[in-house]
Amino acid sequence: MRTVDVDSLPADLELLTTGTAQGVDRAICLWRAPSVAQLQAFLDELAGRFAVNDCFAVSDEFTIVSGQGTRAATV
C-alpha cells in the first residue's frame, strides 16, 4: 500500500485521512465516494489480496474532518 499514489486515484474518490496501527496489521481510512459499493469495489481491486476492507457509510451530521470546514464526508 505504500506504493499507492493518491494523486492517481479515480477522480470521484477522495482519501480524506488515514491512520495505520504501529504493527501495520490494521488501518482506518476516511473516504469521500459516490457510494459504498463503488469504494468497496475499488479497494477490493486495489488491495484485495493484501487486506480485508470493511466499508460503510457514515452520517454527514456526525462527521468532522479537520481542515475541511463544515464539508462532511459522505462515505
N, C-alpha and C positions, 0 to 999 in steps of 0.2 A: 504494500500500500504506500510505502514511502516514495515510490516512483510515480505515483499518480500526479499528473499536472492539473491542478484545479482550474487553470486558465483554459484547459481543453474540455471541460465539462460541457454537456449539451446546454444550449442557451436557456432552456426552460428549467434547469436545475441549478439551485444556488446553495452551496455549502456555507451555512452561517457560522458554525463553530464546531469544533471537535476537541475531544479530550481522550487520551489513552492512559490506561492503568499502567503503573510502574512495571508490572510484569508483562506488559503488552498483550495480555490474553483477552482484554476487554477494552472496548472503546464506546464512546457515546458521541453521536453527531446530530446536529440540528440542521435540517434542510428546509428550503422553500422549494416546493414542487407542485406541478399541476394536480397530481393525485398520488395517493399512497401506492396504487398499483404500478404507476409509471416509475416511481422511485424504486420500489421493490425490484422490478424487472431490471432496471439499470444496475443496481447494486449486486443483484444475483449474477448478472453477466460479468460485471467488473471483478467481483471478489468472491463469487460463489464457491470456488474451490478452496478458498482460504478461510472463509468466515460464514457464520450464520447471521443473517441480518433480520432483525425484528423491527419492521416498520409499522408505525401507527400515526394517526392524525392527532394533532394537539389543538387545543382550543385557542383561537386568537385572543379571546378575552383574558386568558390566564398565562399568556406567553410574553416574556420580556426578553429582548435581545439587546444587550449592552451596545451602545453606539448606533442603534438602529432607530432611535426616537420612538415614536408610537407605532411604527410599522411592525406588525407581528408576523411571526412565521405561520405558514398555513399547513405545513406538514412537518 
